[in-house]
Every structure is written in structure tokens, then in C-alpha cells.
Amino acid sequence: MASLSTRLTTQLMNGGAALANYAWPLAGRVFRERLELDQNQSLWMCKTANYRPRPSLNKTITADLAIIGGGFTGVSTAYYASQRFPNRRIVLLEAATLANGASGRNGGMMLNWVNGFDDAPPDVTARIYQVTSAGIETLCQLIKRHALPVDFRRDGTVTIYTSAERAEAAHAHVEEQNAIGIPTRFLDATELRRQLAVEHGCGAVLDPDTGQINGAQLVRAMAPVLEVRGVEIYEGSPVVRVEEGRRCVLTTLQGKVHAEAIVLATNGYTGALGYFRDAIFPLHSHVFATAPLPAEEQRQLGWHGFAGFSDDFDRISYASMTGDGHLVFGGGSNHAYHYLFNNRTVYPGGAAAARRAQAEMERTLNRYFPRSRALPIAHRWVGTLGITFDRRPLIGVRGEHRNVYYAIGYCGHGVTLANLAGEIVADLYAGDESRWRDLQFVHGGFHRIPPEPFRWIGYQVFTRLTGKSPRLG
């Protein structure tokens, strides 16, 4: 009955969204978006305390390729584009500091899969796993190749099932995945507890080559690598205007860039540039981390192995353990995610203002690990994610002159996808998309999201009636 109710609610919401989209011509002019920035207070950023930002752009320059956004996507695109075209002038513009956005504020989970393909046929499922798994491998090899000072672990993550019925269904699903070459493994309750002694765990699916990474360290450690290749990085340089043409003009607060091509690597902040306002919305995700736990304290808690876990609820919870013992936790309640009216990208007051969300998140963690009640919380933060209607990312090229490239909307899987997207965008820029042509999210369309005020109303109604939050990792 509950499933039927959810389906009916979803159908009604989809129908209402379709009708509300007719209001875009007027509402799009009335409800203007503006860029908002705040300081990243995450655990990940605290581990880059010695970082010194690059100067801002204060002049007019030219470029072959100008990248807007200094996170995973922007840095990865710069890396692969400079590798392909060492003699081209590549410029990267970051509004605040490198990794200030979602790349430095996530839960640290380095995961496979692409959201929005839950019911894909076997060949598509296998292909998506192969692509994301290769993306994780490439990322780890990149760190080793350049000897980057990045904390990461790759000893697998698990999805925990909290009922015998769902665990049994997951077991059958693993067998289907194994039949098409996907190396997931089912763990029964006893085997799960040997590695991760969570309460209410009836079984789990292990994805063996996934893990956890400090995204802020990765992005910031890549800056010198890019500069050696000739990439120019300007921080504190928000783009306030984009003029398209055979040569695009990007206007910052103090300078301009005339570029043959540009890349939108701005994810949840993209609407402020006037792009994809009907395709993506920023969602604020709350996360916290404990003080570092000694090995014995981890053992007493019940965490004996694995980089992290997520659960099987619509209000998904996820947790990971850093190599130096910080327990990172997010989700567990719709209160852990917030959409703010008119695509605002700063949560007022930061994580400290989200007391109700943080309290409910702590209760969810306590449910899985009763001993966690005594753990000291050392870091709390909130990050802005880019969410699409069908949870599929958007990667491609647009514009009259086909010189505006974009990669956005990772819907919680950005650690893997955004780094992979840089490789894809660099290939598209080179006119070589042969490796990615069969991926439906490359040059794919999107379901339109209604304008305000329908967007805010729809989000509130849907989450309250269905109890669903975006599936984040």
C-alpha cells in the first residue's frame, strides 16, 4: 500500500511539474539567481591548512580553453586537456578557493555506479560499473603517479540491508551482477558483523574496490601539477557574466577572459551563471565527523574493516572511516538535506544553524552504533550538491558555436563521476568521444525542473509525502 501511495504521489508530482514548467518565461525573469559563497569548514579542508591560494584575475587575458570551477570537474578537465594539448593556453577560474565547493565538502565516499539507472538492462548496468570502476582506478593511479599527499583508502564499501526480506533480494541481485561480470559480493549477517558490527544489519553487499578519499587534498595537490603543464589558475575570481560567441567572454570581478571554448564545471552553482536553471538545483547536505578514534576505540565501536557503508532506506545514511580514525557521517533523515528557495547556494548560519538536522543524524548513527553516543563530534559542515530531476548527470557541449562544454549534476556520486567527467569533457573538447558514445548521460537530455515558487513547494511536498531524499554517498 505504501509503495502504491509513493507511486501515486510521484505521478502527481511529475504531472504538476510538467504544468508548472509553462511558467518559466515569466518566473525565470522574476526569480533571478545570484552567486553565494561561504567558507568551507569541513574535516577535509582542515587537513589542507598549509595551502596558499593563487592570486585573483585582475586583467584581461586570452585563452584557448577557460574552465569555470576549481573542484573535481574543473581540475580533472584541466589535467586531461593539458595532457592532450600541451601547447594550448588553459585557464581555470575559481570563485573562492580550490575545493571550496562540494569537492571539499562531501562524505568522502569513492563509489561506483551512476544514479538514475536502477532499472537499466544488463549490458548498460555492466557498462556503467566498468566505466565507474575504471574511473576509481584511474584516480588512484593518478595520485600514485604524481606522489600526491592525499589520504585515501580502497578496502571496499558496503550497502547494509536492515530487513531479512531486503537482504534476500539483495543476495539475488548480487548473483545477477556476478553473472554479467560485476564483482560485488553478498555478506550474510554473521560475516557483516565480523567487519562492521552494526545493529540491525541483516546482510550487506560489498563493492570491493571502492573506498574513501579526502577531496580537498586531491584538488589542491593537483594545482602544482597543472601549473607545471602551463595551466593558469586564478582563485577568488567569480565569473559574473558569460557572453557566448565564436570567442566567449568571461567577466570576473576584476578581469576578463576571451576564450575559444569554455567549460562549466560549477555543479550546484551553475544556475547563477544562467545555465541549466531548469535542469539542476542545489541541495544542501549536512555532514559531521568525530575526533580521530584510536584503533582500540574503533574496535569497541564495532568498526573492524571497510572504508564505509550506506543503508537501504530512502532517507539514506552513509558513514566512512578515515585512515587516521575520523568517523564521517551524513544522511539518515530528510532533515539532513535542505533545498532553499530560489536555488540559494549558502545555508544560512552553516552547519551550526542546522541543530535539528545534526541531532537527528546523531540519533541515526547511535542506532547503528550504540557506543557512538560518547564520541566527540569535532567537525560539522554543509555542502551544496547538484541534483537533477531523474538523478542522472549531464555531460556534453552546447551553444550556437558548440564551444560551451559542461559536466554537472552528479547527485551524490561526484567523487568518482566528477573526476571521470574531466576525462570525458577533455575528449569531447578534442572531438574524440568514441569511448563515451554509448553512455546515455553524455549528450543526454534532461527532465525539466519547474521554476520558483513551484520548485520549492514541490520539493517540500514530495519529501514530506514520500519520505524520500536524494540517494547520496
C-alpha positions in Angstrom: 0.0 0.0 0.0 2.9 2.4 0.9 4.5 1.6 -2.4 1.3 2.4 -4.3 1.0 5.7 -2.4 4.5 6.6 -3.3 4.0 5.8 -6.9 0.8 7.9 -7.0 2.4 10.8 -5.3 5.3 10.6 -7.8 2.9 10.6 -10.7 1.0 13.6 -9.4 4.2 15.4 -8.8 5.5 14.7 -12.3 2.3 15.9 -13.8 2.3 19.0 -11.7 5.9 19.7 -12.6 5.1 19.4 -16.3 2.3 22.0 -15.9 4.5 24.3 -13.8 7.2 24.4 -16.4 4.9 26.6 -18.6 5.6 29.3 -16.1 9.4 29.5 -16.9 9.2 32.5 -19.3 7.8 34.7 -16.5 9.1 33.1 -13.4 12.6 32.9 -14.8 12.8 36.7 -15.1 11.1 37.3 -11.7 13.2 35.0 -9.7 16.8 35.8 -10.5 19.6 33.7 -9.0 22.8 35.1 -7.6 26.1 33.6 -6.7 26.5 33.0 -3.0 29.8 31.7 -1.4 30.7 30.7 2.1 33.8 29.3 3.7 34.4 25.5 3.7 34.5 24.2 7.3 34.8 20.5 6.5 37.2 18.0 8.0 38.8 17.6 4.6 39.6 21.3 4.3 41.1 21.3 7.8 43.7 18.9 6.5 45.0 21.4 3.9 45.9 24.1 6.4 49.2 25.0 4.7 47.5 25.7 1.3 48.1 29.2 -0.1 45.5 30.3 -2.7 46.6 31.7 -6.1 46.0 35.4 -6.8 42.8 36.5 -8.5 42.5 37.6 -12.1 42.9 41.4 -12.3 43.4 41.9 -16.1 42.1 40.9 -19.5 43.6 37.7 -21.0 43.0 35.3 -23.8 42.8 31.5 -23.6 42.1 28.5 -25.8 40.1 26.9 -23.0 38.7 28.6 -19.9 37.3 26.4 -17.2 34.9 27.8 -14.6 35.1 26.0 -11.3 38.0 24.7 -9.2 36.7 21.4 -7.9 37.0 17.8 -9.1 35.5 18.5 -12.6 37.5 21.7 -13.3 40.8 20.4 -12.1 40.3 17.0 -13.8 39.4 18.7 -17.1 42.4 20.9 -16.9 44.6 17.9 -16.3 43.4 15.8 -19.2 43.0 18.8 -21.6 46.6 19.9 -20.9 47.8 16.4 -21.4 46.1 16.3 -24.9 47.0 19.8 -25.9 50.3 20.9 -24.1 50.6 24.0 -26.3 47.2 25.4 -25.7 46.6 28.1 -23.2 44.2 26.7 -20.5 42.9 29.0 -17.7 41.0 27.8 -14.6 38.8 30.3 -12.7 37.7 29.6 -9.2 35.2 31.8 -7.4 36.6 31.2 -3.9 39.5 28.8 -3.3 40.1 25.4 -4.9 37.9 22.7 -3.4 35.7 25.2 -1.6 32.5 23.7 -3.1 31.2 20.1 -3.0 34.6 18.6 -3.9 35.8 19.6 -0.4 32.6 19.1 1.5 31.3 15.6 0.6 31.2 12.5 2.7 34.4 11.2 1.1 32.9 8.1 -0.4 34.5 6.9 -3.6 31.8 4.8 -5.2 30.8 3.0 -8.3 27.5 3.4 -10.2 25.6 6.3 -11.7 22.3 7.3 -10.2 19.2 7.1 -12.3 19.9 3.8 -13.9 18.4 1.5 -11.3 16.4 -0.5 -13.9 18.9 -0.5 -16.7 19.3 -3.6 -18.9 22.2 -5.9 -18.1 24.5 -4.6 -20.8 24.0 -1.0 -19.6 24.5 -2.0 -16.0 27.7 -3.8 -16.8 29.0 -0.8 -18.8 28.2 1.7 -16.1 30.1 -0.4 -13.5 33.0 -0.8 -15.8 33.3 2.9 -16.5 33.0 4.0 -12.9 35.3 1.2 -11.6 37.9 2.3 -14.2 37.4 5.9 -13.0 38.3 4.9 -9.5 41.3 3.0 -10.6 42.5 5.9 -12.8 42.1 8.4 -9.9 44.1 6.2 -7.6 46.8 5.7 -10.2 46.9 9.5 -10.7 47.6 10.0 -7.0 50.4 7.5 -7.1 51.9 8.7 -10.4 52.3 12.2 -9.1 53.0 11.3 -5.5 50.2 13.5 -4.3 49.8 13.9 -0.5 46.2 12.6 -0.5 44.7 10.5 2.2 42.6 7.7 0.7 41.7 4.1 1.3 40.3 1.5 -1.0 39.3 -1.6 1.0 35.6 -1.6 -0.1 32.3 -0.2 1.0 29.1 -2.0 1.8 25.4 -1.3 1.4 23.6 -2.6 4.5 20.2 -4.2 4.4 18.1 -3.8 7.5 15.4 -6.4 6.9 15.7 -10.1 6.1 13.5 -9.7 3.0 15.6 -6.9 1.5 18.8 -8.8 2.3 17.5 -11.8 0.5 16.5 -9.7 -2.5 20.0 -8.1 -2.5 21.6 -11.5 -2.4 19.7 -12.4 -5.6 20.7 -9.2 -7.2 24.4 -9.8 -6.5 24.1 -13.2 -8.3 22.6 -11.3 -11.3 25.5 -8.8 -11.2 28.1 -11.6 -10.9 26.6 -13.2 -14.0 27.5 -10.1 -16.0 31.0 -9.7 -14.6 30.4 -7.3 -11.7 32.5 -8.4 -8.7 30.1 -7.5 -5.9 29.7 -9.9 -3.0 26.9 -10.6 -0.6 27.7 -10.8 3.1 25.3 -12.5 5.5 24.7 -11.0 8.9 27.4 -13.0 10.6 30.0 -12.1 8.0 29.0 -8.5 8.1 29.4 -8.2 11.8 32.9 -9.6 11.7 33.9 -6.4 9.7 31.2 -3.9 10.6 29.2 -4.7 13.8 26.2 -2.5 13.0 22.9 -3.1 14.8 20.0 -4.1 12.6 22.3 -5.4 9.8 20.7 -8.5 8.2 23.2 -8.6 5.3 25.2 -6.4 3.0 26.5 -6.0 -0.5 30.2 -5.4 -0.7 31.7 -3.5 -3.6 35.3 -4.4 -3.1 37.3 -1.7 -4.9 35.5 1.3 -3.7 36.7 3.5 -0.8 37.2 6.9 0.7 39.2 10.0 -0.2 40.0 13.5 1.0 38.8 15.5 -2.0 40.2 18.8 -0.7 43.7 17.4 -0.5 43.3 15.9 -4.0 42.1 19.1 -5.7 44.6 21.3 -4.0 47.5 18.9 -4.5 46.8 18.9 -8.3 47.3 22.6 -8.6 51.2 22.4 -8.9 50.8 19.5 -11.3 48.6 21.7 -13.5 50.9 24.7 -13.3 53.9 22.7 -14.4 51.9 21.9 -17.5 51.2 25.6 -18.1 47.7 25.8 -16.8 46.9 29.2 -15.2 44.9 29.1 -12.0 43.1 32.2 -10.6 41.3 31.9 -7.3 39.0 34.5 -5.8 37.8 35.1 -9.3 34.0 34.5 -9.6 32.6 34.7 -13.1 29.7 37.2 -13.0 28.9 37.2 -16.7 29.3 34.8 -19.7 29.0 36.1 -23.3 28.8 33.4 -25.9 30.1 33.7 -29.4 32.8 32.3 -31.6 35.0 33.5 -28.8 33.4 33.5 -25.4 34.0 36.4 -22.9 34.0 35.6 -19.2 33.8 38.6 -16.9 35.1 38.3 -13.3 35.1 41.0 -10.6 38.4 42.4 -11.8 39.2 40.9 -15.1 38.1 39.2 -18.3 38.9 36.1 -20.3 38.4 35.9 -24.0 38.3 32.1 -24.7 37.8 30.0 -27.8 35.9 27.5 -25.6 34.7 27.3 -22.0 33.8 24.6 -19.5 31.0 24.8 -17.0 32.4 22.9 -14.0 30.2 24.6 -11.5 27.7 21.8 -10.5 25.2 23.2 -7.9 26.3 26.8 -8.6 25.6 26.6 -12.3 22.2 28.3 -12.2 23.9 31.5 -11.0 25.6 31.8 -14.4 22.2 31.5 -16.2 22.8 27.9 -17.4 20.7 24.8 -16.7 18.3 26.6 -14.4 15.6 24.2 -15.5 17.8 21.1 -15.2 19.6 21.3 -11.8 19.0 22.5 -8.3 21.4 22.9 -5.4 20.7 20.7 -2.4 22.4 21.3 1.0 23.8 18.1 2.6 24.8 18.1 6.3 27.7 16.0 7.4 29.7 15.7 10.7 32.9 13.9 11.7 34.2 12.7 15.1 37.6 13.4 16.5 40.1 10.8 15.5 39.4 7.4 17.1 42.3 5.2 18.2 42.3 1.6 16.8 41.0 0.2 20.1 38.1 2.7 20.2 37.2 1.8 16.6 37.2 -1.9 17.6 35.0 -1.2 20.6 32.6 0.8 18.4 32.3 -2.2 16.1 34.2 -0.9 13.1 36.8 -3.6 12.2 37.1 -3.1 8.4 35.8 -1.4 5.2 36.1 2.2 4.2 32.4 3.0 4.6 28.8 2.0 4.4 25.3 3.2 3.3 21.9 1.8 4.2 18.8 0.7 2.3 16.4 3.4 3.4 15.0 6.2 1.2 16.4 8.6 3.8 19.8 7.1 3.2 22.5 7.2 5.8 26.2 6.9 5.0 29.4 6.7 7.0 33.0 6.3 6.4 36.2 5.9 8.5 39.3 7.8 7.5 42.7 6.2 7.8 43.5 8.3 10.8 40.3 7.4 12.6 37.7 10.1 11.9 34.2 8.7 11.6 32.3 10.7 9.0 28.5 10.5 8.9 25.7 12.0 6.8 22.1 11.5 6.0 19.6 9.4 7.9 16.7 11.9 7.7 15.1 14.4 5.3 16.3 17.0 7.8 19.9 16.1 6.7 19.2 17.7 3.3 17.7 21.1 2.6 16.6 22.9 -0.5 16.5 26.7 -0.1 14.2 28.9 -2.1 15.5 30.2 -5.5 18.5 27.9 -5.6 20.4 29.6 -2.8 23.9 28.1 -2.5 24.7 29.1 1.1 23.0 27.6 4.1 22.3 30.5 6.5 24.4 30.1 9.6 26.2 27.0 8.2 26.1 23.6 9.9 25.9 25.2 13.3 22.4 26.5 12.4 21.1 23.1 11.5 20.7 21.9 15.0 17.7 19.7 14.3 19.3 18.0 11.3 22.5 17.4 13.2 20.6 15.9 16.3 18.6 13.5 14.1 21.7 12.5 12.2 23.5 11.7 15.5 20.5 9.6 16.6 20.7 7.6 13.4 24.4 6.9 13.9 23.6 5.9 17.5 21.0 3.4 16.2 23.7 1.6 14.2 26.5 2.0 16.7 25.1 2.4 20.3 28.6 3.2 21.6 28.8 6.2 19.3 26.8 8.3 21.8 30.0 9.0 23.7 32.0 10.0 20.7 33.2 13.7 20.5 32.0 15.5 17.3 34.9 17.6 16.1 33.7 18.9 12.7 30.3 19.8 11.2 29.7 21.2 7.8 27.2 21.6 4.9 27.9 21.2 1.2 25.9 22.2 -1.9 25.3 19.3 -4.3 23.9 19.5 -7.9 20.7 17.4 -8.3 18.8 16.7 -11.5 15.2 15.6 -11.7 16.0 12.0 -12.7 19.3 11.9 -10.8 21.3 11.4 -14.0 24.4 13.6 -14.6 24.6 16.0 -17.5 27.8 16.0 -19.6 28.1 17.4 -23.1 28.6 20.5 -25.3 26.1 23.3 -26.2 25.9 26.7 -27.7 25.5 28.1 -31.2 29.2 27.6 -31.8 29.4 24.3 -29.9 32.1 25.7 -27.6 30.4 25.6 -24.2 31.2 22.3 -22.5 29.6 21.2 -19.3 29.6 18.4 -16.7 27.2 18.8 -13.7 24.5 17.1 -11.7 26.3 14.1 -10.1 23.6 13.6 -7.5 25.9 12.5 -4.7 28.3 10.3 -6.7 30.6 13.2 -7.6 33.8 11.9 -6.0 34.0 9.3 -8.8 31.9 10.9 -11.5 33.3 14.4 -11.4 36.8 13.2 -11.7 35.8 10.9 -14.5 33.9 13.8 -16.1 37.1 15.7 -16.6 38.4 13.0 -18.8 35.2 12.8 -20.8 35.0 16.6 -21.3 38.6 16.7 -22.4 37.8 14.0 -25.0 34.7 16.0 -26.2 36.8 19.1 -26.5 39.3 17.1 -28.6 36.5 15.9 -30.8 37.0 12.3 -29.8 34.0 10.9 -28.0 34.4 7.3 -29.2 35.0 5.9 -25.6 31.8 7.5 -24.3 29.3 7.5 -27.1 27.3 4.6 -25.6 26.8 6.4 -22.2 23.3 7.8 -22.0 24.3 10.6 -19.7 26.8 12.0 -22.3 24.9 14.3 -24.6 21.8 13.2 -22.9 18.6 15.2 -22.4 17.0 16.0 -19.1 13.6 16.3 -17.4 12.9 20.0 -16.7 12.5 21.2 -13.1 9.8 23.8 -12.5 10.7 27.4 -11.7 10.0 29.1 -8.4 7.8 29.1 -6.4 6.7 25.7 -7.7 10.2 24.2 -7.3 10.3 24.9 -3.6 6.7 23.9 -3.0 7.2 20.7 -5.0 10.4 19.7 -3.1 8.7 20.2 0.3 5.6 18.3 -0.7 7.4 15.4 -2.3 9.8 14.8 0.6 7.1 15.0 3.2 4.6 12.7 1.4 7.1 10.1 0.2 9.8 10.3 2.8 12.4 10.2 0.1 15.7 12.1 -0.1 18.2 12.0 -2.9 20.4 9.0 -2.8 23.7 10.4 -1.7 27.1 8.9 -1.0 
